[in-house]
Structures are given as structure tokens and as C-alpha cells.
Amino acid sequence: MNKVIVGISASLALLTTPIVHGKNVIFFLGDGMGVSTITAARIYAGQQQGNPGEEYNLAFDHFDNVALVKTYNTDSQVPDSAGTITAIMSGQKTRIGVVGVDASVARDDCAAALKGSLPSIAELAEQGGLRTGLVSTARITHATPAGAYAHSPNRNWEDSASIPQQAVAAGCKDIAQQLLDTPYGDGPEVILGGGRAQFLPNTVADPEYPSKTGKRNDGANLIDEWLSRVPGREYVWNRQDFLALMEKRAGSTDTERQFMGLFEPSHMQFEADRANDPAGEPSLLEMTQFALAEMQKSDQGYFLLIEAGRIDHAHHGSNARRALVDTVAMSEAVQWAVDNVDLEETLILVTADHSHTMTISGYPRRGNPILGLVESQPGKPIKDATGLPYTTLSYANGGGYRKRRLDLSKVDTTALDYQQLGTVPMYAETHAGEDVAAFAVGVNADKVRGVMEQSALFEVMRGALFDSND
């Protein structure tokens, strides 16, 4: 699809990448997928296949290029997803809670944000004539996908009801509106995720949950507006229509199409719960398959962001099982990408924005069920100092805190809703500040080595997208 550069603001005029034939980048982000999550998910996946688990490898464990990545924000030792995705997508670290703006911008400062916007790698790709796609199991206006297109002094300004009127009067736009008002041609070719409510007015009932309405208080129906702005756009909101669209597009070489799928009013279902969704919704793998197929319909080159966003939400709920299932689901999507691209033309980068406080401890035997009690041998739990059994997985803080320890020998710790124990009482478990891992294969992957600043991943992707002599 031809791109026309229109309406670039002064702050975004910093983009200087020439329009050239690009290569391809597929950027997978497991939100909150720290090293302990990767280890536990690896064991979980292996045990689901009847093996001890420790020897199992996730798809990206096979990548030759691995680095440790520093995740701090400029004003926070332990980061959030907005500051970290900005570092990855723009090449500059910034403050906690802001997205797509530099570190001079204070939280909620609209005027500063209008002057301090940072161009993202996705915007560079759009300006360079490449195709782009956004896939997330979170709201498409949530921090990580927003990092591809939005510039806001508050990551929570996702719709018109959440952005202060004084900020609107000063010229700031909510994040959903910014997805439509991209200054680069007609925006991403593929947009798949959750977050219908951010695009619908509060007078319109949700198609899946009629008792719920949209969140917008400005009367705008951004889904209808997105459809009407450019001919040939298509929108779906349930799995049946999505699969029909996949089938229709399977044999098509037409590149003059754009697609949006918003499958939940808020975040999409956890993978472990997806089968129970009333209207059905696609898996991360299915969304990856569709998005990649659309990216590959042209030889322009592409940038595709794919987020497993709900790993983070499960951890915040001290719920390791859902976090591990979503991590394994992302591994399956990564494997599909590896098997269906030319790695001489494509970089696949897998990383996390930050970690969580989940730990793996207690000297469990080899092959001990990763969600189970710590055992010295099958059926013989190891006791703690109070004489009670405990689990391999626990959290340093969170909603799993108990003033009085339960006798876990009477509890199914593998149950889907089980909350692992937390040491410090919190309403929600928090992020952690240790380094995360980055895994890379393909074009420019050898730049992912050693200990890296998170912002350096931007240059890895930029170097892969555009010829090195540009």
C-alpha cells in the first residue's frame, strides 16, 4: 500500500530515514516475561508433554543471539510498560507512565508532550514505505501497542473519557484517536487485539456484551470512522468472522486492504480461558498467522509488533498458571514465525519489557510439577520452618499474601485460579527490576549480545529494517 507522508508535526519531523526498500522485523514482546517466567514456562510446557520439563526448550531458546537487557526508566528503578516500550521503540529511555515522549515530559504535561514526542520504529517504517502491523492480547490502546503510534504524557489517556478536558483543549489527543490520526499515510495494515470500548461511544452497546457500552464520552464511534476514512478497510470482532476473513484472504494477493479486529471490550481472554469466551476470539497464534500473511503480500518490507500482553496481568494477580500458559502460547507464535519467514531477510526479536517478582525456589526434585508442592520424592513434600509444605513458585509480594499460612497439602496448587503465596501484602503483585532476556535470530541478530540498555534494541531493529549504508 502506497504511503503518503502528511501532516507531520514539528516534533515528528525528526524522522530522517529515507524511503528505501526495507527488510523485515517481527518484534515479539512478552509483557512481564522475566527470566523466571521463561524458565517456569519451559518446564510447564515440557511437563504438559509428559516429560520432566527442565530439558524442554521454548521456540526462542534455540536462538543463538541472547542478551541481558537493563529495564530501568529514567526516574524509576523498577519500570512500567509505557516507559520500557518507549525505550525499545524510540531508542530513548524515558519516565515511568509516559509513552512515546522523551524524559523531559512530566506525567500529565500535555504541552511538554506536544514538544517532546519521539518517533517510533513503527513510524519510521511507515515513513519509509514499509508495511506495519500491531497484534496484542491486551487492549490495542494499552502501553505496549500504543508505543508503536501514540505520544502521550499519560499511558492511561486511552479514550476521550480518560483524558482531561484541559489536555484536549491544549491539543493532546487520547490514544485511541491517535491510532486513527497517524501522520503517516493511512496507518497500520493490520490491527488486532482487545479494547473495543476505547473506540465506541458510551451510548453504544457492545456487540458481545449488550449490558456494556463503549467508554468514549465525545460521541465518536472510532470503528466506524476508521472504516470510512479509507476504502477497502475491514473490521471483525469475533473469531467466526476472523476465521472467515483468514480464509478469504488466504489466496488473495491484493495489498490494498487494511484490517482491524477488536475482540473484547477490554483485554482479550487469557489463553487458558479463551475457549469459554461467549463469542469466541482468535488465539495469539492465529492472529500472528493472519498478520504475517498480510505483511508478506508485498515485497516492501514490514514491521510487525506482536505482544503477549496478558502474561503481565496474570502475574499481577499472583496467578502463575495463567502466566505460564500465555508464555507457551507466545512461544508457539514465535515458532510459526521462524518456520514461515526467510531469516536472510527478516529479524525476529523476542524480549520482555520488564520482569515480575515470581521466584523458583525450594530444592524441588527433578521433574517436580512446576505448579505443585516442593517434594524430595513423589508424594513426599518438603516442609518449611513452620512444618508446612510450600510451592516451587511464589511471589515476593502481591495478593497471595496470607497472615496465617494455609496447609497446602489440602489445596490444589495447580488449579487455574490458585494464587501463589506472596511475602509482602499488596493489592496487586508488582513488576520487578532485574534484567530481562532478549533473543534474536535473522538479519542483524548478532547485535543482540552481552548486557544491553533497553533502548539499544531500537537500533538493532532499525538496522535490520533499512540497509546498513542508508
Helices and strands as residue ranges (DSSP letters): G 12-14, E 24-30, H 35-48, G 59-62, E 65-70, H 81-90, H 110-115, H 121-127, E 131-139, H 143-146, H 165-169, H 175-180, E 190-194, G 196-198, H 222-229, E 233-236, H 239-250, E 258-262, G 271-276, H 284-295, E 302-308, H 310-316, H 320-339, E 346-351, E 355-356, E 358-360, E 375-377, E 380-381, E 393-398, G 408-410, E 422-425, E 431-432, E 436-442, G 445-447, E 450-453, H 456-465
